[in-house]
Amino acid sequence: MRVGYFDTDHDAFRQSFRAFCEREIVPRQPAWQQAGQVDHEIWRTAGKQGFLIPAADAAYGGLGITDLRYEQVMMEELAAVHESGFGLPLHNAIVAPYLIHAGTRHQKRRFLTRAVTGEAILAIAITEPDAGSDAAAMRTHAVEADDHWVLDGAKTFISNGISADVVIVAARTQPDRRHGIGLFLVESGTPGFSRGRKLDKLGLRTQDTAELFFDNVRVPKDHVLGNPTEGFAQITRLFAQERLVVAMSAVATAAVALRDTIAYVHQRHAFGRPIAAFQDTRFRLAALRTEVDVAQAFVDRCVLAANAGNLDAPSAAEAKLFATEMLGRVVDDCVQMHGGYGYMWEYPICQAYADARVQRIYAGTSEIMKDIIARSMLDSSS
């Protein structure tokens, strides 16, 4: 039970977003599955309804709402309709904060305003073929030249990579300094900026993930986010929220997988009775309910800490580690309780099983989360 966690404003917002999902998202899902990505129109529709970047100031079209519980509500409702392709959480709560916290007024007017309306879809490009969790090892570089920077390199596994209109690109600006990295705003259509194929993934089939290439791309100096040598510090500061967002999504997905499985075990019969009547099924469900509720309680606590400006990196790492590992266990058990049907793509639990695997990889692997937590423990005890 989450008594007192959400208030009446959150409840009203949930009802509004739930209606949006049922009206605008559910009817489009078959077409998105066939196309392998969501359409641009859903972004503009969401923007018109006020669901894009509510944290943006009113001056840029937002609602000025920095309470992450509103983002949490949207993630829970997207999970409820089995929608994992619409990259709204990425756009709202992972990429947009870079513009909100580090963007100039000019940059916010040019980029954030369009992102709030859905005219510009956002992405962030950090990961490279040889630099995943170790972001400081990136080879993409930018060289200063007169009134612009020249950007060269390649990025991979970029979510919203095909559809993005504005990409925040991390690039090395100081060759002799490991953390000498800048963040550059690159618009679709910029000469030298190209996209590779839409990557063929195990899960998240309608979330467009792509390779991006930068060949002698000229980036105006007023398209640099913050200090061009301090981008790594910005990335580090925002990693905690990114990992919390992944944890929030993981718990929401696990809760829905459990919801669907509870309904299914009442319908499926074996030996003349529902499998819900078997002790093994009941004990499995009890264990899963406990895991989901424990994860939810900790994630909710982290959300409130983030709202208060007190979310630290180790807590965010704990939330991501536990929630994503828990999700893997939950969907695996839920597939088992669905029997052979759980292995059929037409069943949401099959898709949830495929979608869940990457949660332990992106935004920092489980191993990296453990290292962050362990370093915090050991450093504090020395």
C-alpha positions in Angstrom: 0.0 0.0 0.0 1.3 3.5 -0.9 -1.0 5.4 1.5 -0.2 9.1 1.5 2.4 8.8 -1.2 0.3 10.4 -4.0 -2.1 13.3 -3.4 -5.3 14.3 -5.1 -3.4 16.3 -7.8 -1.4 13.2 -8.7 -4.6 11.2 -8.8 -6.2 13.7 -11.2 -3.1 13.7 -13.4 -3.2 9.9 -13.4 -6.8 9.8 -14.6 -5.9 12.3 -17.4 -2.9 10.4 -18.5 -4.7 7.0 -18.3 -7.4 8.4 -20.6 -4.7 9.6 -22.9 -3.1 6.1 -23.0 -6.4 4.4 -23.7 -7.4 7.0 -26.3 -4.1 7.7 -28.1 -1.6 4.9 -27.4 -3.5 1.6 -27.3 -5.1 2.0 -30.7 -1.7 2.8 -32.3 0.2 -0.1 -30.7 -0.4 -2.7 -33.5 0.9 -0.2 -36.1 3.9 0.6 -34.0 4.7 -3.1 -33.6 4.5 -3.5 -37.4 6.6 -0.3 -38.1 9.1 -1.1 -35.3 8.8 2.4 -33.8 6.3 4.9 -32.6 5.1 7.7 -34.9 5.9 11.4 -34.5 2.3 12.3 -34.2 2.0 10.8 -30.7 4.7 13.2 -29.5 2.8 16.2 -30.7 -0.4 14.9 -29.3 1.3 14.3 -25.9 2.7 17.8 -26.0 -0.7 19.4 -26.6 -2.0 17.6 -23.6 0.9 18.9 -21.4 2.6 15.5 -20.8 6.0 16.4 -22.2 8.6 17.8 -19.8 6.3 19.2 -17.1 9.4 20.2 -15.2 10.2 22.9 -17.8 9.5 26.5 -16.7 6.2 28.1 -17.9 8.4 30.5 -20.0 9.3 27.6 -22.2 5.8 26.0 -22.3 6.2 23.7 -19.4 4.2 23.5 -16.1 7.1 24.1 -13.7 6.4 20.9 -11.9 9.6 19.3 -10.7 7.9 16.6 -8.6 9.2 13.3 -10.1 6.0 11.6 -8.9 4.3 12.9 -12.0 6.8 11.2 -14.1 6.3 8.1 -12.0 2.6 8.2 -12.7 3.2 8.3 -16.4 5.6 5.4 -16.3 3.1 3.3 -14.3 0.3 4.1 -16.7 2.5 3.3 -19.7 3.4 0.0 -18.1 -0.3 -0.7 -17.4 -1.0 -0.7 -21.2 2.2 -2.6 -22.0 3.8 0.3 -23.8 7.6 0.2 -23.7 8.3 1.8 -27.1 7.1 5.4 -26.5 10.3 7.0 -25.1 8.5 9.6 -23.0 10.5 8.9 -19.7 13.8 9.3 -21.6 12.7 12.5 -23.2 11.1 14.0 -20.1 13.2 12.8 -17.2 16.6 11.8 -18.6 17.5 14.1 -21.5 15.5 17.3 -20.8 17.1 17.8 -17.4 20.4 18.6 -19.2 18.7 21.5 -21.0 16.8 22.6 -17.9 19.9 22.7 -15.6 22.7 23.6 -18.0 21.0 25.3 -20.9 21.2 29.0 -21.6 18.0 31.1 -22.2 18.7 31.0 -25.9 19.2 27.2 -25.9 16.0 26.7 -23.9 14.0 28.9 -26.2 15.4 27.1 -29.3 15.4 23.5 -28.1 13.4 23.1 -24.8 10.3 24.9 -26.1 10.1 22.6 -29.1 10.7 19.6 -26.9 7.7 20.6 -24.7 5.3 20.8 -27.7 6.6 17.5 -29.2 8.0 19.2 -32.3 11.5 18.1 -31.2 12.2 14.6 -29.8 15.2 14.4 -27.6 18.0 11.9 -27.3 21.4 11.8 -25.6 24.5 10.1 -27.1 27.1 9.0 -24.7 27.7 5.3 -25.4 30.2 4.2 -28.0 31.2 0.9 -29.5 34.3 0.7 -27.2 33.0 2.9 -24.4 29.8 1.7 -22.6 29.7 1.9 -18.8 33.1 3.7 -18.8 31.9 6.9 -20.4 35.2 8.6 -19.8 36.8 6.3 -22.3 34.9 7.8 -25.2 36.8 8.6 -28.5 34.3 10.9 -30.1 36.0 14.3 -30.0 35.4 17.9 -30.7 38.0 20.5 -31.8 37.5 24.2 -31.4 37.7 26.3 -34.6 36.8 30.0 -34.7 33.1 30.4 -33.9 32.3 26.7 -33.8 33.4 23.2 -32.8 34.2 20.4 -35.2 32.7 17.1 -34.0 33.9 13.6 -35.2 33.1 10.1 -34.0 30.4 7.5 -33.6 27.8 6.5 -30.9 25.8 3.4 -30.5 22.8 2.0 -28.7 21.2 5.5 -28.7 17.5 5.4 -27.7 15.2 7.6 -29.8 18.2 7.5 -32.2 16.1 7.3 -35.4 13.4 9.8 -34.4 15.4 12.3 -32.5 15.4 15.9 -33.7 17.9 17.1 -31.2 20.7 15.0 -29.8 22.9 15.9 -26.9 26.3 14.5 -27.9 29.1 13.9 -25.4 32.6 14.4 -27.0 36.2 14.7 -25.8 37.4 18.3 -25.9 40.7 17.8 -24.0 42.7 14.8 -25.3 45.1 14.8 -22.4 42.4 14.9 -19.7 40.3 11.8 -19.0 37.3 13.8 -17.9 37.7 16.6 -20.4 34.4 16.2 -22.1 31.8 18.6 -23.6 28.1 18.3 -24.4 27.0 19.5 -27.8 23.5 20.1 -29.1 23.2 18.6 -32.6 20.1 19.0 -34.7 18.7 16.7 -37.2 19.8 17.7 -40.7 23.1 19.1 -39.6 25.7 18.4 -42.4 27.9 15.5 -41.4 25.4 14.0 -38.9 24.0 10.7 -40.1 22.2 7.7 -38.6 22.9 4.1 -39.1 20.4 1.3 -39.1 17.7 0.8 -36.5 19.3 -1.8 -34.3 17.5 -5.2 -34.2 17.1 -5.8 -30.4 15.8 -8.7 -28.3 13.2 -6.5 -26.6 11.9 -2.9 -26.6 11.0 -3.6 -30.3 9.2 -0.3 -30.9 11.8 1.8 -29.1 14.0 3.0 -31.9 17.7 2.5 -31.0 20.4 3.4 -33.5 24.0 4.1 -34.3 24.9 7.8 -34.9 27.8 9.1 -36.9 29.5 12.5 -36.8 31.8 13.4 -39.7 33.3 16.8 -39.5 30.1 18.2 -38.0 30.2 22.0 -37.3 28.5 22.8 -34.0 28.1 26.5 -33.3 29.6 27.6 -29.9 26.2 28.7 -28.7 25.1 25.0 -29.0 27.5 23.9 -26.3 25.8 22.9 -23.0 27.7 24.6 -20.2 31.5 24.6 -20.0 32.9 22.6 -23.0 35.4 20.9 -20.7 33.1 20.0 -17.8 30.4 17.9 -19.5 31.5 14.8 -17.6 30.6 16.5 -14.4 27.1 17.2 -15.8 26.7 13.6 -16.8 27.8 12.4 -13.4 25.3 14.7 -11.7 22.4 13.5 -13.8 23.3 9.8 -13.7 21.6 9.4 -10.3 18.2 10.6 -11.7 18.6 8.5 -14.9 19.2 5.4 -12.8 16.2 6.2 -10.6 14.0 6.6 -13.7 15.1 3.1 -14.8 14.3 1.8 -11.4 10.9 3.5 -11.4 10.1 1.9 -14.8 11.3 -1.5 -13.7 9.1 -1.6 -10.6 6.1 -0.4 -12.7 6.7 -3.1 -15.2 7.1 -5.8 -12.5 3.9 -4.8 -10.9 2.0 -5.1 -14.2 3.6 -8.5 -15.0 2.4 -9.7 -11.6 -1.1 -8.2 -12.1 -1.4 -10.0 -15.4 -0.2 -13.3 -14.0 -2.6 -13.2 -11.1 -5.4 -12.8 -13.6 -4.0 -15.6 -15.7 -3.6 -18.3 -13.0 -7.3 -18.0 -12.2 -8.1 -18.7 -15.9 -5.6 -21.5 -16.6 -6.6 -25.0 -15.4 -4.6 -28.1 -14.7 -5.9 -31.4 -13.4 -9.4 -30.0 -13.2 -8.7 -26.9 -11.2 -7.2 -23.4 -11.6 -3.5 -23.3 -11.1 -4.1 -20.5 -8.6 -5.3 -23.3 -6.3 -1.9 -25.0 -6.2 0.4 -24.3 -3.3 3.4 -23.8 -5.5 1.6 -21.1 -7.5 0.4 -19.4 -4.4 3.8 -19.4 -2.8 5.5 -18.1 -5.9 3.0 -15.2 -6.1 3.4 -14.4 -2.5 7.2 -14.2 -2.9 6.8 -12.0 -6.0 4.3 -9.7 -4.3 6.8 -9.2 -1.5 9.7 -8.4 -3.9 7.7 -5.9 -5.9 6.4 -4.2 -2.7 9.8 -3.9 -1.2 11.3 -2.5 -4.4 8.4 -0.1 -4.7 8.9 1.2 -1.1 12.6 1.9 -1.7 12.1 3.5 -5.1 9.4 5.7 -3.7 11.7 6.8 -0.9 14.4 7.7 -3.5 11.8 9.7 -5.5 11.0 11.7 -2.5 14.7 12.2 -1.8 15.2 13.4 -5.4 12.3 15.8 -5.0 14.1 17.2 -1.9 17.4 17.4 -3.8 18.9 14.7 -1.5 19.2 11.7 -3.9 22.8 10.5 -3.7 24.6 8.3 -6.2 24.8 5.1 -4.1 21.1 5.2 -3.3 20.2 5.6 -6.9 22.6 2.7 -7.8 20.9 0.6 -5.1 17.5 1.4 -6.5 18.5 0.5 -10.0 20.3 -2.6 -9.0 17.5 -4.0 -6.9 14.6 -3.0 -9.0 16.0 -4.3 -12.3 17.3 -7.5 -10.9 13.9 -8.0 -9.2 12.2 -7.3 -12.5 14.2 -10.1 -14.1 13.2 -12.6 -11.4 9.5 -11.5 -11.6 9.1 -11.8 -15.3 10.9 -15.1 -15.4 8.6 -16.6 -12.8 5.5 -15.1 -14.5 6.5 -16.6 -17.8 6.8 -20.0 -16.0 3.3 -19.6 -14.6 1.9 -18.8 -18.0 3.3 -22.1 -19.3 3.8 -22.5 -23.1 1.6 -19.4 -23.7 4.2 -17.3 -21.8 6.6 -18.0 -24.6 4.2 -16.7 -27.3 4.9 -13.1 -28.5 1.2 -12.3 -28.6 1.1 -12.5 -24.8 2.3 -9.3 -23.0 4.3 -11.4 -20.5 6.5 -12.7 -23.3 7.2 -9.1 -24.5 7.8 -8.0 -20.9 10.4 -10.8 -20.5 12.3 -9.7 -23.6 12.0 -6.0 -22.6 13.3 -6.6 -19.1 16.7 -8.0 -19.9 18.3 -4.7 -21.0 17.3 -3.0 -17.7 20.3 -4.6 -16.0 22.6 -3.3 -18.7 21.7 0.3 -19.8 22.2 3.4 -17.6 25.1 1.4 -16.0 25.2 -2.4 -15.7 24.4 -4.2 -12.4 28.1 -4.7 -12.0 28.8 -1.0 -12.2 26.0 -0.4 -9.7 27.6 -2.8 -7.2 30.9 -1.1 -7.6 29.4 2.3 -6.9 27.7 1.0 -3.8 30.8 -0.9 -2.6 33.0 2.1 -3.1 30.6 4.2 -1.0 30.6 1.7 1.8 34.4 1.2 1.8 35.2 4.9 1.5 32.9 5.8 4.3 34.4 3.2 6.6 38.1 4.1 6.1 
